[in-house]
Amino acid sequence: QESAAPLALGRSAASGLRIPGARGWSAMSVFSFLPLDERVRLRVVSQLWRRALDDDRNWRAVDFAVMGPAPGRVVPPLMKWALEAHGADMHDLSTRGCFVGDAVLQQVGARCHNLEVLIVDEPPPDRMDEPASIAALSAPANVTEVGLAALAGCHQLTRLDASRCSAPPAALRALASALPFLAYVKLGGPGFTDSHAAALVPAGRDMLALDLSGSPVSDIALRTVATHCPRLRMLNCEGSAGVTELGLSSLVYGCRELRILLVSGCVELGDKALEDIASACSQLHRLDAARLPRITNTGVERLADACEALESVSLLGCPGVTADGLAAIVSDCLQLRQLAVDGVGLHSVVDELAPQGLGLTALTVRRCGGLTDTSAAALASSCPSVTSLDLSDSPLVGFTHLAAGALVHRLRSLHSLTLAGCGVADQSLAFFPAARPRLATLDLSRNPGITDVGVELALRACAPTLTSLSLAGCNAGPSAAALISASGAPLTRLDLRMCPRINDAAVTAVLGGCGSTLESLLIGVDGPTVRAATSPAVVAEALPA
């Protein structure tokens, strides 16, 4: 097949080494998906292939995470060659999963002057109106101010993610001053303090988004942001216990253009914070207020009345919010597309969603209780457009296999289903094959009633589309592993933690059948032997001898 490839490409090249027109470019664009080592090897096939592989359009978007011999395992010489030879052509560069330090960033800064997108780790959610050119750098701990300073040569960067970088405030100030288009910054993490914020934010000019999640910042940082970033569209300060209602009040009144606000885990916030948000940021689109034990229905009702443009709301872990608060959100926020609540009876959720639930695309109702055949049918009728449904830890009460089949059958757009800890058993999946769901994600974890039989039923129903399967805490064994291996499912993630019957042979069987697609395999009884492995090879190396 390899020997025939040059001939096939040559036929599309009507004028020798030139491949004119859109059809010719379609033939050449195949090279942009090849692993980096394959690109280097194929350059010696012919002069035509060398010119096609070196075409600048094949290097505009480069993802080292999927271009190595195994995902995330590009060797340094290949990375160095790619940056030296084609760095000037790169506009979108990802090195997720690779070992990146100061030396690599110095090469990027010296070679990639046109770079707009730089990603070393998963970028934060991009639910905001943002510029076309985005740069994200999530630096591992071996990146210091030396590597960051080198990025000053990438003048087009607009998005910076350096959440795990050990750099002093002065280095951040110098870098922000050198990047005139910097609009998105993620600098959260335990090493980011109020001093870092005071150094970075004033130099960031017209910053549109700021992610400080997981950092020990306080009200001081929020007041700095409010003073210097009046056009801020997104703020993430999740898990910042030092943030209080005083600091949040300064922020929302100073940044009235906020569209996304993520404050989950800021436990000092209560109803006063929601009232300030309602008064100052009426155009808010997304609010994550999970794990705020002090908020109640009063604050939620005030928020819903003023912020009618809300599209996504999370109130998970808020015991003070009941069905009345849920009713206010659902009835007033007619643009709502994503909703997450817990501790509210499913019948209450269904009753409130029945008139207005048609537009919901993602629904999370955890620890809800009252999951019966009747409530499941009503849920399917109220939210037919749902693509993601999470009913974790909602105990089954009269929920039969008929209801499970009917639920997935009627929700034809459903791509992700989570039934973790719901008491689901094999018989609950009996009608899955007949329903033929097109699920990409299925989470059956913490359901010991799921055995090899249930795994077979799930695979018979979803194998063609399934990319993520969680069986953690289920009673799956070697037979289930063999079924997964032979299913042909394009799995990229498989969770087999706390499955005591899974042994080395079972893992080997999974790797043998799913090795070409699998990116993450989690195993172990007392804890994962492998955490989010970047490739099957990593899993195989981690297994005991």
PATOR-593347 format. One record per atom (N, C-alpha, C): residue in three letters; x, y, z. Coordinates in steps of 0.1 Angstrom, whole numbers, plus 5000, padded with zeros to 4 digits. Atoms other than C-alpha are relative to their C-alpha. Example, Ala and Ser with C-alpha at 12.3 -4.5 7.8 and 13.67 -1.06 7.14 Angstrom:
2
ALA500949885000/ALA512349555078/ALA500950125000/SER499149895000/SER513749895071/SER499250115008/
***
This chain:
545
GLN500849885000/GLN500050005000/GLN500950135000/GLU499249884999/GLU502850245008/GLU500750034986/SER499449975013/SER504450194974/SER499050064990/ALA501049955009/ALA501150274957/ALA499750155003/ALA500449864996/ALA500750604976/ALA500650114991/PRO499549895009/PRO503150814955/PRO499450014987/LEU500650015013/LEU501550694923/LEU498650075001/ALA501449944999/ALA498050794936/ALA500150155001/LEU499849864999/LEU499351134946/LEU500450064987/GLY499549955013/GLY501151174913/GLY498850024990/ARG501249985010/ARG497851124894/ARG499250125003/SER500849884997/SER496251414913/SER500950124997/ALA499249885003/ALA499251634904/ALA500250014985/ALA500049995014/ALA498551734869/ALA501250064994/SER498849925005/SER501651954866/SER501349965007/GLY498850044993/GLY504451754881/GLY500050025014/LEU499849984986/LEU505551884914/LEU498950105006/ARG501049914995/ARG502752144917/ARG498649925000/ILE501350074999/ILE499352024929/ILE499050125002/PRO500949885000/PRO496952314920/PRO498649975004/GLY501450014997/GLY493452374932/GLY499749945013/ALA500550064987/ALA491352264962/ALA500249855000/ARG499950155000/ARG491351904951/ARG501449955003/GLY498650034997/GLY495151894951/GLY500450025014/TRP499749974986/TRP495352054985/TRP499449895009/SER500650114991/SER492951794999/SER500849885000/ALA499150125000/ALA495351524988/ALA501250025009/MET498949984992/MET498251695004/MET499750025015/SER500349984986/SER496451785036/SER500049885009/VAL499950134992/VAL496451415046/VAL501350005008/PHE498850004992/PHE500051475057/PHE500050075013/SER500049924988/SER499051725083/SER499549915012/PHE500550084990/PHE497451435103/PHE501049895004/LEU499050114997/LEU500651215103/LEU500850035013/PRO499149984989/PRO502751155134/PRO501350064995/LEU498849925004/LEU505951365134/LEU501149914995/ASP499050095005/ASP508251065130/ASP499749954986/GLU500450055013/GLU506250945100/GLU500250114990/ARG499749895009/ARG506551295084/ARG501450004996/VAL498650005003/VAL510251275087/VAL500449894991/ARG499750125008/ARG510450925073/ARG499550014986/LEU500650005014/LEU508150995043/LEU500650114992/ARG499449895008/ARG510151305033/ARG501049944990/VAL499050065008/VAL512651065017/VAL499449914989/VAL500750085010/VAL510050884995/VAL500250054986/SER499849945013/SER510251124967/SER500150155002/GLN499949854999/GLN510851494959/GLN498650065001/LEU501449954999/LEU507051534954/LEU499549995014/TRP500450014986/TRP506351404989/TRP500750095009/ARG499349914992/ARG509051615004/ARG499450144999/ARG500649865002/ARG507551934989/ARG498650005006/ALA501350004994/ALA504051825000/ALA500150015015/LEU499950004986/LEU505151755035/LEU500550135006/ASP499449874995/ASP507052085038/ASP499150124997/ASP500949895003/ASP504152295025/ASP499550065013/ASP500349934988/ASP503452565051/ASP498649975005/ARG501450024995/ARG499752475052/ARG499949875008/ASN500050124992/ASN500652135067/ASN500650035014/TRP499449974987/TRP502352315097/TRP499350115007/ARG500749904993/ARG499852575106/ARG499549965013/ALA500450064987/ALA498352355133/ALA500849875003/VAL499150114997/VAL500752115150/VAL499649965015/ASP500350054987/ASP499751895179/ASP501149895004/PHE499050104996/PHE502851715194/PHE499449895008/ALA500650114991/ALA500551525218/ALA499549884992/VAL500450125008/VAL499351305189/VAL500949974988/MET499150025012/MET502351325166/MET501249925003/GLY498950084997/GLY504751105184/GLY499849854997/PRO500250145002/PRO505350725182/PRO498849955009/ALA501250024992/ALA502750715211/ALA499650145004/PRO500549864996/PRO500551005222/PRO500850065011/GLY499349924990/GLY502451265241/GLY501449965002/ARG498650054998/ARG505851095235/ARG500950044989/VAL499149945010/VAL507451315209/VAL501450015006/VAL498649994995/VAL511251285214/VAL500650144997/PRO499549875001/PRO513151605219/PRO500750044986/PRO499549965013/PRO515151585186/PRO499050034989/LEU501149975010/LEU511951565165/LEU499450135003/MET500649874997/MET510451855184/MET500950114996/LYS499149905004/LYS513552055179/LYS500150024985/TRP500049985014/TRP513651985142/TRP498850074995/ALA501349945005/ALA509952075137/ALA500050155003/LEU500049864996/LEU510452405156/LEU501050084991/GLU499049935008/GLU513552495137/GLU499650014985/ALA500350005015/ALA512352395102/ALA498650074997/HIS501449955003/HIS508652505105/HIS499450095010/GLY500649914990/GLY508252725135/GLY499450124995/ALA500649885005/ALA507653025114/ALA498649984993/ASP501350035007/ASP504652845097/ASP498949985011/MET501050054990/MET502952755130/MET499250125006/HIS500949904993/HIS499952945142/HIS499349935012/ASP500650084990/ASP498552665164/ASP500949895005/LEU499050104995/LEU500952465186/LEU499549945013/SER500450074988/SER500052205212/SER501149905004/THR499050094995/THR502652025233/THR499449925013/ARG500650074988/ARG500151865258/ARG500649865002/GLY499450144997/GLY501651555275/GLY501449994998/CYS498650015003/CYS505151625264/CYS500850075011/PHE499249944990/PHE508051725287/PHE500650134994/VAL499649875006/VAL508452095280/VAL500650085012/GLY499449914990/GLY510852315299/GLY500550134994/ASP499649875004/ASP512652635295/ASP500650004986/ALA499350015013/ALA514752515265/ALA499050004988/VAL501050015011/VAL511652425244/VAL499350144998/LEU500749875001/LEU509952765252/LEU501050104994/GLN499049915007/GLN513152945242/GLN500049984985/GLN500150025015/GLN512952775208/GLN498750054995/VAL501349945005/VAL509252865205/VAL500150154999/GLY499949855001/GLY509953225213/GLY500950054989/ALA499149965010/ALA512853235189/ALA499549974986/ARG500450055013/ARG511153055160/ARG498650034996/CYS501449995003/CYS507453095162/CYS499450145002/HIS500449864999/HIS506853465157/HIS498650024996/ASN501449995004/ASN503453405141/ASN499049925008/LEU500850094992/LEU502153175168/LEU498850085007/GLU501249944994/GLU498553255179/GLU499549915011/VAL500550104990/VAL497752935199/VAL501149915005/LEU499050084994/LEU500152775223/LEU499449925012/ILE500650084990/ILE498852485244/ILE500949905005/VAL499250114994/VAL500852275268/VAL499249915009/ASP501050074992/ASP497852155288/ASP498650034995/GLU501449985004/GLU494052135285/GLU499750155003/PRO500449864997/PRO492852495281/PRO498750005008/PRO501349984993/PRO489952625303/PRO498950004990/PRO501150005008/PRO486452615290/PRO499950144992/ASP500049885008/ASP486052865261/ASP498650054997/ARG501349955002/ARG482452965266/ARG499950155001/MET500049854999/MET483053335259/MET500250054986/ASP499749945012/ASP483253565230/ASP501550055000/GLU498549984999/GLU487053565224/GLU500650024987/PRO499449985013/PRO489453665197/PRO500349884993/ALA499750125008/ALA490253435169/ALA501449945003/SER498650054996/SER493953415180/SER500049985015/ILE500050044986/ILE494253235213/ILE501349935003/ALA498850074996/ALA497353125232/ALA499849955014/ALA500150064986/ALA497452895262/ALA501349935003/LEU498850074996/LEU500552795280/LEU499849955014/SER500050054986/SER500252565310/SER501349935003/ALA498650044999/ALA503752535321/ALA500249905011/PRO499650094989/PRO505052235341/PRO500950075010/ALA499249944990/ALA507052295372/ALA501450044996/ASN498649975004/ASN510352295353/ASN500150124991/VAL500049875007/VAL509352615335/VAL500250115009/THR499849884991/THR510752925351/THR499950134993/GLU500149875006/GLU510953295344/GLU500850004987/VAL499250005012/VAL513653215318/VAL499249964988/GLY500850055011/GLY511253015296/GLY498950104997/LEU501049905002/LEU508453275301/LEU500550124993/ALA499449885006/ALA510753555292/ALA500249984985/ALA499750035014/ALA511553385259/ALA498750024991/LEU501249995007/LEU507853395249/LEU499750144996/ALA500249865004/ALA508053765245/ALA500250024985/GLY499850005015/GLY509153685209/GLY498749964993/CYS501250045007/CYS505653555202/CYS499050115002/HIS500849874998/HIS503953895198/HIS498549984997/GLN501450025004/GLN500653745185/GLN499349935011/LEU500750084990/LEU499853545217/LEU498950095006/THR501149934993/THR496553645232/THR499549925012/ARG500450084989/ARG496053365256/ARG501149935007/LEU498950054992/LEU498453265284/LEU499549915011/ASP500450094989/ASP498052965307/ASP501349955006/ALA498750044993/ALA501052935331/ALA499749965014/SER500550034986/SER499252785361/SER500949935008/ARG499050084992/ARG502152565372/ARG501450054998/CYS498749955003/CYS505052795364/CYS500550075013/SER499449944988/SER507452895392/SER500750134995/ALA499549875004/ALA507953265382/ALA499750105010/PRO500449894991/PRO508153565404/PRO499150114994/PRO500949895006/PRO505753865400/PRO500750084990/ALA499349915009/ALA508354075382/ALA500149934986/ALA499950075013/ALA508753805354/ALA498650014993/LEU501349995006/LEU504953805349/LEU499750144995/ARG500249865004/ARG504854185347/ARG500750024987/ALA499249985012/ALA507654185321/ALA499349934988/LEU500650085011/LEU505953915300/LEU498750064995/ALA501249945003/ALA502554075301/ALA500250144992/SER499749885007/SER504054405290/SER500549984986/ALA499450025014/ALA505754245260/ALA499049934991/LEU501050075009/LEU502554075247/LEU498850104999/PRO501049895001/PRO500354365235/PRO498649954997/PHE501350055003/PHE497454135225/PHE499549915010/LEU500350104989/LEU497253935257/LEU498650035005/ALA501449984995/ALA493553895265/ALA499549895009/TYR500450104991/TYR493253565283/TYR501249955008/VAL498950044991/VAL495353465313/VAL499549905010/LYS500250104989/LYS495353155335/LYS501249995008/LEU498950004991/LEU497653185364/LEU499649955014/GLY500450064987/GLY495952985391/GLY501049905005/GLY499050104994/GLY497552725413/GLY500550055014/PRO499649974987/PRO498952725448/PRO501150115001/GLY498949915000/GLY501952945438/GLY499650144996/PHE500449865004/PHE499853245426/PHE499350075011/THR500549934989/THR499153505452/THR499550144996/ASP500549875003/ASP497753855455/ASP501250094994/SER498849935006/SER501353985447/SER500149984985/HIS499950035014/HIS501353805414/HIS498950074992/ALA501149935007/ALA497953955405/ALA500350154999/ALA499749855001/ALA499154305414/ALA501050034990/ALA498949975010/ALA502154265391/ALA499549974986/LEU500450035013/LEU500354105362/LEU498850084994/VAL501249945005/VAL496954265359/VAL500250144994/PRO499849875006/PRO497954625354/PRO500750004987/ALA499350005012/ALA500354525327/ALA499249934989/GLY500750075009/GLY497754315310/GLY499150084991/ARG500849915008/ARG495954615295/ARG498649964999/ASP501450035002/ASP492654515280/ASP499749855002/MET500250144997/MET492254175296/MET498649974999/LEU501450045001/LEU489053985287/LEU499749885009/ALA500350124993/ALA489453665307/ALA501149975010/LEU499050024990/LEU491253575339/LEU499649875008/ASP500250134993/ASP491553225355/ASP501049995011/LEU499250014988/LEU492853215390/LEU499649885009/SER500650114992/SER491252885400/SER501149925008/GLY499150074992/GLY492852695428/GLY501150085007/SER499049924994/SER494952985440/SER499650075013/PRO500349944987/PRO495153135475/PRO499850154999/VAL500249865001/VAL494053485463/VAL498950045009/SER501049954991/SER491853705484/SER499350124993/ASP500749885005/ASP489754015480/ASP500950104994/ILE499149915005/ILE492854215473/ILE500249984985/ALA499850035014/ALA493354045440/ALA498850044992/LEU501249965007/LEU489754095430/LEU499850154999/ARG500049865001/ARG489954465438/ARG500950054989/THR499049975010/THR493054485416/THR499449984986/VAL500650045013/VAL491154315387/VAL498950104997/ALA501149915002/ALA488154545392/ALA500550144995/THR499549875003/THR490354855389/THR500650014986/HIS499250005012/HIS492454755359/HIS499349934988/CYS500650085011/CYS490154525338/CYS498550034999/PRO501549975000/PRO486754705333/PRO499349924989/ARG500750075011/ARG486154505300/ARG500149855002/LEU499950144997/LEU486654165317/LEU498749934997/ARG501150085004/ARG484353895303/ARG499849885008/MET500150124993/MET485253595323/MET501050005012/LEU499150024988/LEU486653525358/LEU499749875006/ASN500150134993/ASN487353195374/ASN500950015012/CYS499350004988/CYS488353195410/CYS499549885009/GLU500450124993/GLU487152845419/GLU501049965011/GLY499150054990/GLY488452715452/GLY500850105008/SER499349894993/SER489753055464/SER499350035013/ALA500849994987/ALA488653035501/ALA500250145005/GLY499849874995/GLY490053385507/GLY499150114994/VAL500949905007/VAL487453555484/VAL498750015009/THR501249984992/THR484553705504/THR499050094992/GLU501049935007/GLU481453895495/GLU500450154997/LEU499449865003/LEU483354235498/LEU500850004987/GLY499250005012/GLY485854135472/GLY499249984987/LEU500850035012/LEU483253995448/LEU499150124997/SER500749885003/SER481154305452/SER500850114992/SER499149905007/SER484154525441/SER500249954986/LEU499850055013/LEU484654295412/LEU498950024990/VAL501249995009/VAL481154285397/VAL499650144997/TYR500349865002/TYR480654655401/TYR501150074991/GLY498949945009/GLY484054725384/GLY500049934987/CYS500050075013/CYS483554465356/CYS498649964996/ARG501450025003/ARG480054505345/ARG499749924987/GLU500150085012/GLU480654325312/GLU500249855002/LEU499850144997/LEU481153995329/LEU498949914993/ARG500950095006/ARG479653705309/ARG500149865007/ILE499750134993/ILE481153405328/ILE500650035013/LEU499549994987/LEU481653385365/LEU500049875007/LEU499950144994/LEU482953065382/LEU500650025014/VAL499749984986/VAL483053085420/VAL499849885009/SER500350114992/SER482452735431/SER501149985010/GLY499050034989/GLY484152645464/GLY500450135007/CYS499749874993/CYS484453015475/CYS499050005012/VAL501050034990/VAL482652915507/VAL499550125008/GLU500449884992/GLU482453265522/GLU498950084993/LEU501149935008/LEU479953375495/LEU498749955004/GLY501450044997/GLY476253385503/GLY499150084991/ASP501149935007/ASP473053555492/ASP500450144996/LYS499649865003/LYS474653905493/LYS500849994987/ALA499350015012/ALA477053785465/ALA499149994988/LEU500950015011/LEU474253675443/LEU499250124997/GLU500749885002/GLU472353995449/GLU500950114993/ASP499149905007/ASP475454205438/ASP500249964986/ILE499950055014/ILE475853985407/ILE498750044992/ALA501349975006/ALA472154045399/ALA500050154997/SER500049855002/SER472554425403/SER500950054990/ALA498949945008/ALA475754475384/ALA500249924986/CYS499750085012/CYS475954195358/CYS498849934994/SER501250065005/SER472554145342/SER500149924988/GLN499850075013/GLN474054005310/GLN500849875002/LEU499250124997/LEU475753715327/LEU499449884993/HIS500450125008/HIS475653395306/HIS500249875008/ARG499750134993/ARG477253135329/ARG500450035014/LEU499649994986/LEU477453105367/LEU500249865006/ASP499750124992/ASP479052825386/ASP500150035015/ALA500149964986/ALA478052865422/ALA499949875009/ALA500050124993/ALA478652505433/ALA500750015013/ARG499350014986/ARG479652415469/ARG500150145007/LEU500149884992/LEU478452745484/LEU498949985010/PRO501150044991/PRO476652635515/PRO499250115006/ARG500749894994/ARG475552985525/ARG498950064991/ILE501149945009/ILE473353065495/ILE498749925002/THR501350064998/THR469653005497/THR499150044988/ASN500949965011/ASN466553045476/ASN499850154998/THR500149855001/THR466453415484/THR500950064989/GLY499049955010/GLY469653485465/GLY499849954986/VAL500250065013/VAL468853245437/VAL498850074993/GLU501249945006/GLU465453405431/GLU500350144995/ARG499549875004/ARG467053755430/ARG500849994987/LEU499150025012/LEU469653635405/LEU499149974988/ALA500850045011/ALA467053465383/ALA499250114994/ASP500949895004/ASP464853775382/ASP500850104992/ALA499249895007/ALA467754005370/ALA500849954989/CYS499050055010/CYS469953775349/CYS499249904991/GLU500850085009/GLU467453645323/GLU500849944989/ALA499250065011/ALA470253575298/ALA500849885004/LEU499250124995/LEU471753295319/LEU499749884991/GLU500150125008/GLU472452995298/GLU500549875007/SER499550114992/SER474352775323/SER500150045015/VAL500049984985/VAL473852745361/VAL500349875007/SER499750124992/SER475452505385/SER499850045015/LEU500349984986/LEU474052485421/LEU500349875008/LEU499750124993/LEU475552155431/LEU500650035013/GLY499549984987/GLY476352125467/GLY499650125008/CYS500649894994/CYS474152405478/CYS498749965008/PRO501250064993/PRO471852255505/PRO498950105002/GLY501049904997/GLY470052585510/GLY499150034988/VAL500849985012/VAL468652575474/VAL499049884999/THR501050105001/THR465352385471/THR499250014987/ALA500849995013/ALA462652335445/ALA499550144997/ASP500549865002/ASP461552695450/ASP501150084992/GLY498949935007/GLY464952825439/GLY500249954986/LEU500050075013/LEU464952575410/LEU498950064991/ALA501149945008/ALA461552705399/ALA500350144995/ALA499749865004/ALA462853065398/ALA501049994988/ILE499050015011/ILE465852965376/ILE499349964987/VAL500650065012/VAL463752755352/VAL499050104993/SER501149915006/SER460853005348/SER500550134995/ASP499549875004/ASP462853325345/ASP501150004989/CYS498850015009/CYS465953215325/CYS499649924988/LEU500650075011/LEU464353125292/LEU501149964990/GLN498950045009/GLN467853095275/GLN500849885006/LEU499350104993/LEU468852825299/LEU500349874992/ARG499750125008/ARG470752535282/ARG500749895009/GLN499350104991/GLN472752375311/GLN499650035014/LEU500549984986/LEU471452315346/LEU500649885008/ALA499450114991/ALA473152125375/ALA499550035014/VAL500549994986/VAL471452075409/VAL500149875007/ASP500150134993/ASP471351815436/ASP499250025013/GLY500850004988/GLY469351715466/GLY498650044998/VAL501349975003/VAL466151805449/VAL499349884993/GLY500750125005/GLY463551535442/GLY499850014985/LEU500150005015/LEU463451435405/LEU498650054996/HIS501449965003/HIS459651485405/HIS499950155000/SER500049854999/SER460251855415/SER500750064987/VAL499349965012/VAL462751895387/VAL499249994988/VAL500850025012/VAL460451745361/VAL498850105000/ASP501149914999/ASP457551955373/ASP500350144995/GLU499549865003/GLU459552275369/GLU500450014985/LEU499550005013/LEU461052175336/LEU498949984989/ALA501050045010/ALA457852055319/ALA499650114991/PRO500449905009/PRO456752395306/PRO501250064992/GLN498949935007/GLN460252535297/GLN501249924997/GLY498850085001/GLY462652245295/GLY500449974986/LEU499750055013/LEU462652205258/LEU501350044994/GLY498749965005/GLY465852395252/GLY501249945007/LEU498950064992/LEU468052215278/LEU500849904992/THR499150105007/THR471052035263/THR500849925010/ALA499250074990/ALA472851935296/ALA499250015013/LEU500850004987/LEU471051835328/LEU500749905010/THR499450084989/THR472751715360/THR499150015012/VAL500950014988/VAL470451605389/VAL500549895009/ARG499350104992/ARG472551435415/ARG499249995014/ARG500650034987/ARG471251275448/ARG498650055000/CYS501449935001/CYS467751365437/CYS498949915006/GLY501150084995/GLY465751065448/GLY498850004991/GLY501350015008/GLY462450955432/GLY500249974986/LEU499850045014/LEU463950805401/LEU499249874997/THR500950105003/THR461050595389/THR499749994985/ASP500450015014/ASP459650475356/ASP499250124996/THR500849885003/THR457150765357/THR500850124999/SER499249885000/SER459651035365/SER501049994988/ALA499150015012/ALA462050895338/ALA499350044987/ALA500849975012/ALA459350905312/ALA499750154999/ALA500349855000/ALA458351265322/ALA501350084997/LEU498749935003/LEU462051365321/LEU500350004985/ALA499850015015/ALA462351245285/ALA499150084992/SER500949925007/SER459251425275/SER500350155002/SER499849864997/SER460251755292/SER501350054993/CYS498749955005/CYS463851765278/CYS500549914988/PRO499750095011/PRO463951585244/PRO501350044993/SER498749965006/SER467051785233/SER501249985008/VAL498850024991/VAL469351685261/VAL501049914993/THR498950085006/THR472751565249/THR500849945012/SER499250054989/SER474251505284/SER499149995012/LEU500950024988/LEU472351355314/LEU500849935011/ASP499250054989/ASP473951295348/ASP499049985012/LEU500950034989/LEU471751125374/LEU500849935012/SER499150064990/SER474651025398/SER499450005014/ASP500450014986/ASP473750895432/ASP498650025003/SER501549994998/SER470050905426/SER499449865001/PRO500450144997/PRO468750585442/PRO498749964992/LEU501150055008/LEU466350375420/LEU498949975009/VAL501250044993/VAL462850345433/VAL499049964989/GLY501050045010/GLY460750135410/GLY500550034986/PHE499549975014/PHE463050205380/PHE500449874993/THR499850135006/THR462949905357/THR500850024987/HIS499350005012/HIS464849805326/HIS499250064989/LEU500949945010/LEU461849915306/LEU500250155000/ALA499849854999/ALA462350275319/ALA501350044994/ALA498749975005/ALA466050265312/ALA500050004985/GLY500050015014/GLY465450155276/GLY499250114994/ALA500949895005/ALA462650405271/ALA500750145001/LEU499349874998/LEU464850685285/LEU501050034988/VAL499049985011/VAL467650635260/VAL499450004986/HIS500650015013/HIS465350555232/HIS499350144996/ARG500749875003/ARG463350885235/ARG500950125000/LEU499049895001/LEU466351105241/LEU501049974989/ARG499250045012/ARG467651055206/ARG501350084998/SER498849925002/SER470251335209/SER501049975011/LEU499250034988/LEU471751185241/LEU501449944996/HIS498750055003/HIS475551145238/HIS500849965012/SER499350034988/SER476551125274/SER499049975011/LEU500950054989/LEU474850925302/LEU500849965012/THR499350044988/THR476050905338/THR499049955010/LEU500950064990/LEU474350665362/LEU500849945011/ALA499150054990/ALA477150635387/ALA499350005014/GLY500650014987/GLY475950505421/GLY498550005001/CYS501550005000/CYS472350475411/CYS499449865003/GLY500550134997/GLY472050105419/GLY499649924987/VAL500350065013/VAL471850005382/VAL500649865000/ALA499550145002/ALA472149625375/ALA499949964986/ASP500050055013/ASP472449415345/ASP498650014993/GLN501449995006/GLN468649395340/GLN499650144996/SER500349865004/SER468549775338/SER500450034986/LEU499549985013/LEU470449755306/LEU499549914989/ALA500550115009/ALA468449475290/ALA499450064987/PHE500649945012/PHE466649715266/PHE500950104993/PHE499049915006/PHE469749915257/PHE500249964985/PRO499850045014/PRO470449715225/PRO498950044991/ALA501149965008/ALA466949765212/ALA499850154998/ALA500249855001/ALA466950135220/ALA501150064990/ARG498949955009/ARG470250175200/ARG500450145003/PRO499549864997/PRO471550485218/PRO501350034993/ARG498749965007/ARG474350685201/ARG500950065011/LEU499349944989/LEU476250735233/LEU501550004997/ALA498649995000/ALA479850855233/ALA500649985013/THR499550014986/THR480250855271/THR498949935008/LEU500950084991/LEU478750595295/LEU500749985013/ASP499450014987/ASP479450605332/ASP499149915009/LEU500850094991/LEU478150305352/LEU500849975013/SER499250024989/SER480650335380/SER499249995013/ARG500650024987/ARG479850235416/ARG498749935000/ASN501250085001/ASN477149995405/ASN500549855001/PRO499550145000/PRO478249645418/PRO499149904994/GLY500950095007/GLY475149495402/GLY500349994985/ILE499650025014/ILE476849545368/ILE501149904999/THR499050115002/THR478649225358/THR500450004985/ASP499650025014/ASP480149095325/ASP498850004991/VAL501250005008/VAL476549055313/VAL499650144997/GLY500449865002/GLY475749415317/GLY501050074991/VAL499149945009/VAL478949515300/VAL499849964986/GLU500350055014/GLU478049295270/GLU498850084995/LEU501249935005/LEU474649465268/LEU500350144996/ALA499649865003/ALA476149815270/ALA500850014987/LEU499250005012/LEU478649725243/LEU499249974987/ARG500950035011/ARG476049575220/ARG499250124996/ALA500849885003/ALA474149895222/ALA500850124995/CYS499349875002/CYS476850165221/CYS501449984993/ALA498650015004/ALA480050015207/ALA500450084988/PRO499549925012/PRO480150195173/PRO500350155004/THR499749864997/THR480150535190/THR500750035013/LEU499649994986/LEU481450475225/LEU501550045000/THR498649964998/THR484650665233/THR500550015014/SER499750004986/SER484550675271/SER499149915008/LEU500850104992/LEU483450395294/LEU500649995014/SER499550014986/SER483650395332/SER499249895007/LEU500550124993/LEU483150065351/LEU500649995014/ALA499450004987/ALA484850165383/ALA499149965011/GLY500950054989/GLY483449975413/GLY498949914995/CYS501050115005/CYS481449735391/CYS500649865002/ASN499550134998/ASN481749365392/ASN500449944986/ALA499550055013/ALA483349335358/ALA501349925002/GLY498950094999/GLY485949065352/GLY500749984986/PRO499250035012/PRO488248915325/PRO499149994988/SER500950015011/SER485248835303/SER499650134995/ALA500349875004/ALA484249195303/ALA501150074992/ALA498849945007/ALA487749295293/ALA500149944986/ALA500050065013/ALA487649045264/ALA498950054991/LEU501049945008/LEU484349185253/LEU500350144995/ILE499549875004/ILE485749535253/ILE501050004989/SER498950015010/SER488749425234/SER499549974986/ALA500550055013/ALA486649255207/ALA498950094994/SER501149935004/SER483949515205/SER500250104988/GLY499749915010/GLY485649745181/GLY499650155003/ALA500449864996/ALA484550055201/ALA501250095000/PRO498949915001/PRO486750355195/PRO500350075013/LEU499849954986/LEU487550395232/LEU501350085001/THR498949924997/THR489850675242/THR500350005015/ARG499950004985/ARG489150645280/ARG499349885005/LEU500650114993/LEU488450335301/LEU500450005014/ASP499850004985/ASP488050325339/ASP499649875005/LEU500250134994/LEU488449985355/LEU500550005015/ARG499550004986/ARG489450105390/ARG499049935009/MET500850064990/MET488149915420/MET499149884994/CYS500650125006/CYS487249615398/CYS500949885004/PRO499050104995/PRO488849335419/PRO500249884991/ARG499850115009/ARG488349075392/ARG500950034988/ILE499149965011/ILE490449265367/ILE501449975003/ASN498650044998/ASN493949115364/ASN500850054989/ASP499049965011/ASP497049165343/ASP499649954986/ALA500450065013/ALA495748935316/ALA498850084994/ALA501149925005/ALA492549135314/ALA500450144994/VAL499549875005/VAL494449465310/VAL500749984987/THR499350035012/THR496649305284/THR499049984988/ALA501050025011/ALA493549195264/ALA499450134996/VAL500549875004/VAL492149545265/VAL501050084992/LEU498949935008/LEU495449695253/LEU500149944986/GLY499950075013/GLY495549435225/GLY498950044991/GLY501149965009/GLY492149535212/GLY499750144998/CYS500349865001/CYS491949905219/CYS501250095000/GLY498849924999/GLY495550005218/GLY500250114990/SER499949905011/SER495150205186/SER499350135003/THR500749884996/THR492750445202/THR500150055014/LEU500149974985/LEU493050425240/LEU501150105004/GLU499149904995/GLU494650725256/GLU500150005015/SER500049994986/SER493650685292/SER499449875005/LEU500550124994/LEU493350355312/LEU500350015015/LEU499849994986/LEU492750365349/LEU499649875006/ILE500250134994/ILE493150045369/ILE500550005014/GLY499650014986/GLY493749925405/GLY498849975009/VAL501150034990/VAL491749805435/VAL499950105010/ASP500049904989/ASP492850035463/ASP500250144995/GLY499849875006/GLY493550315439/GLY500649974986/PRO499650025014/PRO494550365403/PRO501549974999/THR498650035003/THR497850195393/THR500550104990/VAL499649905010/VAL497850425363/VAL499050115000/ARG500949885000/ARG496350775364/ARG500150074986/ALA500149925013/ALA495250925331/ALA501249984991/ALA498850035009/ALA497950755311/ALA499950064987/THR500149945012/THR498850925280/THR500149914988/SER500050095011/SER499250615259/SER500049865006/PRO500050144996/PRO498750235261/PRO501449955004/ALA498650054997/ALA502550195262/ALA500350045015/VAL499749964986/VAL502650385295/VAL499349915009/VAL500750104992/VAL499950155309/VAL500849875001/ALA499350135000/ALA501849845298/ALA501350015009/GLU498849994992/GLU505049975314/GLU499850005015/ALA500349984986/ALA503350045347/ALA499549875006/LEU500650124994/LEU501849695351/LEU501149925007/PRO499050084992/PRO503549475377/PRO500649884992/ALA499450115007/ALA505949215364/ALA499349865003/
***
